[in-house]
Amino acid sequence: MAKQLINIFPKLRGKMAEHKDDVNELVKCLEISDDSIRRRLKGEKDFELTELNLLADRYGTTIDELFKTD
């Protein structure tokens, strides 16, 4: 059974859901391994600035909005 990822980035997860993206889509977008993206999503490793820019571009938003926690 696959582990469920902790939702520490609710806005990012929301954008992923809106675009019907899963972890595999982020792997392709960021050109990093499946393990690397999972560690970032769990907060074990920080996203790099270039990755943040790619995500913001993909989802048509800003880095601030994408990672805002309200």
Buried (B, 14 or more C-beta within 10 A) or exposed (E): EEEEBEEEBEBBBEBBEEEEBEBEBBBEBBEBEEEBBBBBBBEEEEBEEEBBEBBBEBBEBEBEEBBEEE
